[in-house]
Amino acid sequence: MYGTDALGAAISRSCRLARYLERRITETPELELLAPVALNIVCFRYRAGDDAHGVNARIVAGPS
């Protein structure tokens, strides 16, 4: 349905967005990059002071 060109373009866009997010994270003191961005996966966390682990766990879990 999409063809190889469209699929390749979608993958390229996803990787560009990941690199953009990586730049935004490194520019934002409240966020911390946890791993280098190689393709389209971006691992980061919110720096929340003393309760960083608890805050990030709640962010991942989402609304209750």
C-alpha positions in Angstrom: 0.0 0.0 0.0 2.8 2.5 0.9 5.7 1.1 -1.1 9.3 1.1 -0.2 9.8 4.8 -0.8 7.0 5.9 1.6 8.2 3.3 4.2 11.7 4.6 4.0 10.5 8.2 4.3 8.5 7.3 7.4 11.5 5.6 9.0 13.7 8.6 8.2 11.2 11.0 9.7 11.0 8.9 12.8 14.8 9.0 13.2 14.9 12.8 12.6 12.3 13.3 15.3 14.3 11.2 17.7 17.4 13.3 17.1 15.3 16.5 17.5 14.0 15.2 20.8 17.5 14.3 21.9 18.6 18.0 21.3 15.6 19.3 23.1 16.3 17.1 26.1 20.0 18.1 26.3 18.9 21.8 26.2 16.4 21.3 29.0 17.9 21.2 32.5 14.8 19.4 34.0 15.3 16.4 31.6 18.2 13.9 31.5 19.1 11.8 28.5 19.7 8.2 29.7 21.2 6.6 26.6 22.6 7.7 23.3 20.1 8.0 20.5 21.1 5.6 17.7 17.8 5.2 15.7 14.4 6.2 16.9 14.3 5.3 20.5 14.9 8.0 23.1 15.4 7.1 26.7 15.1 10.0 29.2 13.8 11.0 32.5 12.5 14.0 34.4 14.9 15.3 37.0 12.7 15.7 40.1 15.1 16.2 42.9 14.8 13.8 45.9 11.8 11.9 44.6 13.0 11.5 40.9 12.4 7.7 40.9 8.9 8.1 42.3 8.0 10.9 39.9 9.3 9.1 36.9 7.5 5.9 37.8 4.2 7.8 38.0 4.9 9.4 34.6 5.5 6.0 33.0 2.4 4.5 34.7 0.2 7.4 33.5 -3.0 8.6 35.1 -4.7 6.3 37.5 
